[in-house]
């Protein structure tokens, strides 16, 4: 089982107001859909699972937002993929081992991008950064 593709379909970064006092940042990630996808490799068509996701960093008071939508391709044993897809359609659940791989990849890619974009529009970083103590 491996993650073989990742792409953003929507990137939104918005600064609505300046920083006044304490800023609270809520990060949220959700898998919106799981579906089967064809993945042509050379002359062979392989099956993969396409996970559609949303990552949102909401700044409050309402001073800004960072939002990503995207897709991640997950490839593995066909019978396991069929089982995952069947469970998703039935109960919107994915096995923990697969979901942890998916969410960790999404978090890694989105946090890095959100950090760069927050700097570009002068918002506080959405993740805590290390600091040197005096």
Secondary structure, DSSP 8 states (H G I E B T S, - for coil): -EEEEEEEEEEEEEE-S---S--EEEEEEEEEEEEEEEEEETTEEEEEEEEEEEEEEEEETTTEEEEEEEEEEEE--HHHHHHHHHHHHHHS---HHHHHHHHHHHHHHHHHHHHHHHHHTT---SS-------
